[in-house]
Amino acid sequence: MQQAIEALRADGLTRIDQATTADEVEAVRVALLGRKGEVTGLLRGLKDATPEERPAIGAALNQLKVDLTEALDVRKASLAGTSEQHTGLDLTLPGASPVSLGTQHPLLSVLEEMCDIFYGMGYDRGEGPEVELDYYNFTALNFPDDHPARDIQDTFFINKDVVLRTQTSPVQVRTMEKIDPPLAYVFPGRVYRNENADASHSSEFFQLEGLRVDKNISLVDLRETVEAFVSSFFGAGFKTRFRPHFFPFTEPSVEVDMQCVKCSGKGCGVCGQTGWLEIMGAGMVHPNVFKAAGYPEDAYTGFAFGMGVDRIAMLKYGIDDIRLLYENDLRFLNQFRGVL
């Protein structure tokens, strides 16, 4: 894999250098870094690497993306300068009217980056409705009838049978109803909770749900997946830990913590002096969920995990108030120009 990365780096830099117009530079960018590009193809091959190899390969692939992006920017700027010399037009002069260029929202950027990492592990992408049946949102996920989450204080009800989904987990059941194992999917999307907004809570936010089902899947597979994601997204060296927890739809269930990105585990204000940050809930899929999806009893095992995309974005960019991500304040959003 390392040889393939270096070969693509050399070939990509050569193709970038040989581009003679802005359109050719863009075509090279799409071929290398687009959703179906050659770098994405290498990312998908990450699933074939051993757990020991994945952190180093993931870091090398991230560096490849950085190197190619920088080379594309340099080449594009160089061609713009050449065009200026030929036309005699000074492109550095201000326009007659100021033009404000937009940039990708940090939430969307983080969500797609997270999905790309799981694509590299062999996961597909699934989606489901935001206005969901109570059956898929609760019953099929093994929530008892008297569970507090079913109360109007926690959930937005359209009527007694329809809700605004409170998590992306309903898409798990919908997917398993249609697809037989083995399967590996991520389900990104917006979810809703009847909560008062504050610095760490919102009535609407984004989640990324993951599901893998096959024969003989275990907590070891879940841990390897979590460690591979943390290493690829935050960088190598951050430790993770599992703490026992309870979710109706998984058994056993865990909360997953990672070493604080601010203090590297030493303890600071961000992590409450603990050195750890909670990043996801996870566990082995409950047999009752398999039963609701129509899978044969005891034929398969699987794990599921869920992450708040907003929380991951806040950790990545040092954002201390979730409301900033939804207020569309240009003073805040403009800080991400050239970063995303």
BABAKE-760337 format. One record per atom (N, C-alpha, C, O): x, y, z. Coordinates in steps of 0.1 Angstrom, whole numbers, plus 5000, padded with zeros to 4 digits. Each point is the difference from the previous one (the first is absolute). Example, Ala and Ser with C-alpha at 12.3 -4.5 7.8 and 13.67 -1.06 7.14 Angstrom:
513249435078499150125000500950125000501050005007498650114986500950115000499250115008500550115001
***
This chain:
500849885000499250125000500950135000499750094993501449905015500850125001500750034986500150114996500249784996500650024987498950064991500450084992498449885009498950054992499850155003499750084991500449965022499850145004501150084993499850114995501549855006501150074995499950014985500350114994499349784999499850004986499050104995500250084991498749935017498950094996500450155003499750094993501149935018500650135002500850054989499850114995501149805000500950054989499250024987500350104993498849815004499250014988499150125001499950084990499549955022499150115001500750134999499550094993501749925013500850134999500450034986500050114995500349784997500450024986498850054992500250094992498749855010498750044993499650145003499650084991500649965022499750145003500950094994499650114995501749865004501050094994499850014985500450104994499049805000499850004985498750074996499850024988499450015022498750074997500350144995500850075007498649974982500350144994498950105001500250114996498649845009498950095001499349985014500249895006499050204998499249985012499149894999499849925010499650064978499149884998500749875002499549905005501850094990500849885001500349975014500049895005500450225003500349985014498849955007500149915009498750144988498849955007499749854996499649935009500650044979499849864995501049915008499649895004501650154998501049925007499549995015500149895006499450225000499549995013498949905002500049925010499150084981498849915001500549854999499649925007501450064983500549874998500849945012500049885003500650225004500849955012499250005013500149915008499250204994499450025014498550005000499450025010499949964978498650005000499449885007500849915004497950084998499449895007500349874994500149905007500150094980500449884993501450004995500449934992500450165014501450024996500949895005499749915007501650104989501049905002500449995015500249905006499850225001500350005014498949935008500349935009498550104987498849945007500149854998499649925009500850034979500249864997501049945010499849895005501350184998501049955009499449995014500249915008498950194996499450015013499149875002500049945011499350024978499149895001500949875002499549905006501750104990500849895001500649985015500649905003499250215005500549995014499449895008500649955009498250004987499449895007500749874999499949915008501050084981500749884998501349995008500749905001499750225005501250005008499849945014498949995005502249965001499949955014499750115010500450124997499149855014499750115011501350075003500050125003501249814997501250065003500550104989500650105003499049874985500450094989499250124998500450104994498349895010499050104997500450145004499950104992500649925021500350145004501150074991499850114996501249815001501150064991499550034986500350104994498949805001499550024986499050125000500050084990499149935020499150115001500750135000499650094993501449925015500850135001500750034986500050114996500549794998500650024987499050054989500350084992498549865009499050044990499550145003499850084990500149965022499750145004501050104995499750104994501649865008501150094995500050004985500350114994499349784999500050014985498950104996500250074990498749935016498950094997500550155002499750084991501049945020500550145002501050044990500050114995501049805001501050034990499450034986500450094994498649835002499450024987499250125000500050074990499349965021499250135001500950124999499650094993501549915014500950114999500650024986500150114996500249784998500650014986498950054991500450084991498449885010498950054992499850155001499950074991500249985022499850145003501250084994499750114994501549845007501150074995500050014984500250104995499449794999499949994986498950104995500250074990498749935017498950094996500450145001499750084991501049965020500550135001501050044990500050114995500849805001501050024990499450034986500450094993498649835004499350024987499350145000499950064990499549985022499350135001501050114997499750104993501649885013501050114997500450004986500250114995499949784998500449994986498950074992500350084990498449905013498950064993500050155001499850074991500649985021500150145003501050074991499850104994501449835005501150054992499650014985500350104993498949805002499650004986499050114997500050054989499149985021498950094997500350145004499350094996501749935012500350135006499050045010500050125004499249795001499050035010500649975014500549905003499450205006500549985014498849945008499150075004501049804998499049945008500050025015499149965007501950124997500150035015499250125003499750035012499950054978499250125002498649965005499449904996500050185014498749975004498950024989500250084992498849845009498950014990499250125002500150075011499049964979499250125002499049985011499650105007500049774995499149975011500649895008500449904994499650105019500649895008499249884998498850005000501949894999499449874998500349915012501249985003497849975004500249925012499849854996498949964996502249975005500049864997499649915012500550035011498749874987499649915011501149895002500949994992498949945018500849885003499249895006498950035004501649854995499249895006499850015015500950045007497949934997499750015014500849905008500249894995500350155017500949905007499349875004500649905000498150115002499349875003500049914989500349885001499450174987500049924988501449944997500149894996500950205006501349954997500449895009500649904996499150115017500449905010499249874997500549895000498250124997499249884997500549934988500149875001500350194988500549944988501449945003500349894995500550175013501349955003499849875008500849904998498350105012499749885007499549884991500549895002498650154989499549894991501149954991500149884998500850214998501149954991500949905007500549904994499750125019500949905008499349875000500749894998498050105004499349875000499849944986500049884999500050214991500049944986501349924998500049904994501150165012501349934999500049875007500949914997498250075013500049875007499049914993499749895006499750154983499049914993498650025003499249924997500450195010498750035003499250074989500650084993498249895005499150074991499250105008500150015012499250084981499250115006498549974998499649974989499750055022498549984999499350125006500650085008498249944988499250115005498649965003499549904995499850185014498649975003499350125003500650115001498149885002499150135002500350065013500249935010499750204990500150085013498750005007499950005013499049994980498649985006499849855000499849944990500250005022500149865001498949945008499350065008500449814989498949935007500649975014501149975002498050045008500349965014500649865000500849975008498749944984500449864999501549994998500749935007499850144983501449994996500950085010501149965003498450155002500850095009500149945014501050025007498049904997500049945014499849855000500949935005497950034991499649865002501149904994500449915006499950114981501049914993501450015006500849914998499450195010501350025006500049955015500950045008498149894996499949935013499750105011500449975012499050154985499650095011498749955006499149984992500850005021498849965006498950124999500450114998498449855004498950104998500150115010499650124997501049865015500050105010501450075001500350065010500549924980501350075000499950155000499250054992501650025016499950155000500250074987499450104998501349844993500350064987498750024992499950084991499049835012498850014993499150125005498950024995501550055016499250105005500150134991501050024993497950065008500050124992501050105004500450094993500149895020501150095005501349984992500950095001499349794993501249974994499949994985501050024993497849965001499949974986498950094994499050035006501350014981499050084993499049904993500449934991498450075013499049914994499250074990499450115002500449834986499150064990498649955003499050085000500949795003498849955006500449875008501249985001497949945004500449905009500849894993500749925007499350074980500849904993501250064992500749924994499450215005501150064992500750105008499450085008502049924991500850095008501150064990500249954989500450165016501350044994501149915006500149995012500649944980500949905005501050055011500550124998499749815012500950055011501449944998500950055008499349874983501449954997499949944986498949984994502349995000500049944987499949855000500149934990499850015022499949865002498849934992500249894996498750185002498949944993500449954986499549904994501550175000500549964987500749865000500049934990500550045022500649865001498949894997500349924992498650105014498949894998499550014986499849894994500050235001499550014986501049934990499549944991501850085012501049954991500049845001500149934990499950025022500049865002498849934995500049884996498850195003498849944994500249974986499449914994501550174999500249994986501249934995500149944989500950055020501349954996500449885010500050025012500449874982500549895008501550025003500750064992499849895020501450005003500849924990499549924993501850115006500850105008499750154995499850024988500250075021499850144996500850095009500249975012500250154983500650105008499650144994500250034988499150045020499450134996500350115010500149985012499950154983499950115008498850084996499650004989499750065021498850074998500150155006499850025012500650074980500150145005498650074998499349974991500450125018498850074999499650095011500750005011498350084987499550105011499049925009499249934995500950105018499149945010499550125009500550115000498549855008499350115007499749955015499649885002500650205007499749985014499250125006500450114997498749865012499350115006500850055012499749975012501350114985500950055010500250154999499850064989500550015022500350145000501450024995500949935004499350174987501350024995500950075010499650095007501749864994501050065008501349974992500149964989501050075018501349994994500349864995500849984990498749915016500349864996498849924995500149894997498750185002498849934996499250084990500050125000499349814991499250064990498849914997500049885002498950184994498849924997500149934986499249914998501850134994500349934988501549994998500750105003499849794993501449984998500349894990499049934996502250045001500449894991500649885007500850025009498849864986500749885005500649924989499550024988501449905015500549904990499949875007500749975010498549944985499849875005500749904992500150014987500549895019500749894993499449875003499649975012500449934979499549875002500849904992500350024988500249875018500649894993499549875005499949985013499649944978499449875004500749894992500150014987500249885019500649884993500049895010499550015011501149884986500149895009501350025008501050044995498949945018501150015010500650145001501250015003498050094996500450145003500050015015499149955007502050124999500150015014500450145004500250094992499949935021500450135005501550044996500350114999500549784998501350034995499950074987500850094997498349874994499950074987499550145002500450094993498749935017499550145002501250085005500250124995500649835014501150085005501050034989500550124999499849794992500950024989499550114991500750094995498049915003499450104991500050145007500450104993499449915020500050125007501450064999500250124998500849805005501450045000500550054987500750104998498849834991500450044987499450134996500650094994498149945010499450134998500750115007500350104994500049885019500650115008501450034994500350124999500449784997501450024995499950074987500850094997498249884994499950074987499550145001500550094993498649935017499350145001500850095008500350124996500249845016500750095009501549994999500750095005499849804989501449984999500549885009499349975010501849974987500549895007500450045014500450115003499549795007500550025013498950035011500349995012498550034984498950035010499449865004499649924992500450065021499549885006498550005001499450115000500049775000498549995002499849915012500849915003498050105003499649905010498549984999499250094996500349795008498649975001499550005015500749955008498250114994499450005013498649934999499350034991500349885019498749934999498950115001500150105007498949874985498850104999498849914997500049885000498950194998498749934996499350084989499850125001499949814988499150044990499049894997500449895000498450144997499049894998500349924988499749884999501050184991500249934987501349934999500349944989500650065021501349935000500149935013499650045011501249844989500349925012501149914997499949914992501350115014500350115010500150134993500250014988499750105020500150144995501250075007500449965011500250134981501150075006500050154996499450044990501250045018500350144996501550004996500849945007499550134982501450004996500650145002499450104997501749905010500850125003501350004992500549894997500050235000501350014994500850105008499550085008501949914991500850095007499750144996499750034988500350065021499750144997500950064989501249995001498150074989500850064989500750135004500950044993498750015018500650135005501249985008501050064998499049845011501149985010500749874998500949975007498649954983500649864998500049925013500949925002498050095005499849915012500550055013499949935010500750194990500650055013498950065009500350015012498650044982499050065008499950154998501050075002497949984994499850144997498550045002499249925003500550214994498750045001499049944991498849985002501749994986499249944989499549865004498849974998502049955009499749865004499649995014499849895006500050235001499749995014501049945009499849945010501550084986501249955007500149855000500849945007498449994985500049855000501049954990500449885001499950204988500949954990499249924989500749964990498050035011499249924991498850084995499550085007500149894980498850064994499149894995500549914993498250105010499149904994499750044986499750114997500449794994499750034986498949914993499550044990500149855017499049924993499449905010500649975010498249994987499449885007500049894990499950024988500249865017500249884991499649875007499750005012500449894981499849875006499649904990500050034988499849855017499649894991498450004998499350025009500349974978498650014997499249905008500349885001498650175005499249925009499249894991499650044989500349845016499249904993498650044996499549964990499950125018498650044997500050104988499050004993502150075005500050094988500249914987499350034990501549875011500149904989498749944997499649984989499749985022498649944999499150094992499249964992500850175012499150104994500350014985499150034992502249965005500450014986499849884991500150004988499549895019499749874993501249914998500049914992501150125015501249914999499849875008499350005011501249894984499849875007500750015014501050065002498349885008500550005014501449935001500249894995500750195011501449955003500849974988501049935001498650124987500849974988501150114998501049964994498850165011501050104998500250085013499250005009501950074991500350105010500550134993500250004988499850105020500450134993500250115011499649985011501050134985500150115009499450124994499950014987499850095021499550134996500650115008500449975012499850144982500550125008499450134995499550004989500550105019499450124996500850125006500450005011499950104980500750125004499350124997499350014990500850095018499550134997501050084992501150035004498550004983500950074991500350135005501150054999497950025008500250135005501250005011500850085000499149825008501049985011501449984994501050055004499149864986501249984993500650124994501250035000497950054993500450134994500550105011501050074998498449935013500450095011501449965005500850095003499449784998501449955005501050034989501150055004498649944984501050024989500450144999501250034998497950065004500350154997500050085013500150124999499849815013500050085012498850095002500250115006498649854990498850085001499449975014499849885003499950225005499549985013498550025002499549995011499850044978498550025001499349944988500350054989498949855012499449934989499150104992499749984988499850125019499050094993500750084989499350044990502049975011500750074989499949934987500150064989499749815011499949924988498750024992499949964989499150105018498750014994499550144999498950034994501850075011499650144999500350074987499550114998501349834994500450054986500550155002499850084991501049945019500750125002501250004991501049925002499150174988501150014991501350035006501149954996498950125016501350025007500649875005501249995000497949925003500549875004500449914988501149945000498050054991500249914988501250054992500749914994499650225005501150054992501349955006501150014993499049955019501249955006500549874993501149965001498049974992500349874994500450014986500349904993499850235002500550014986501549964999500850045008499549874983501349954998500449895010501149944999498050035010500349895010499349874995500649895002498250124993499249884996500549954986499449904995
***
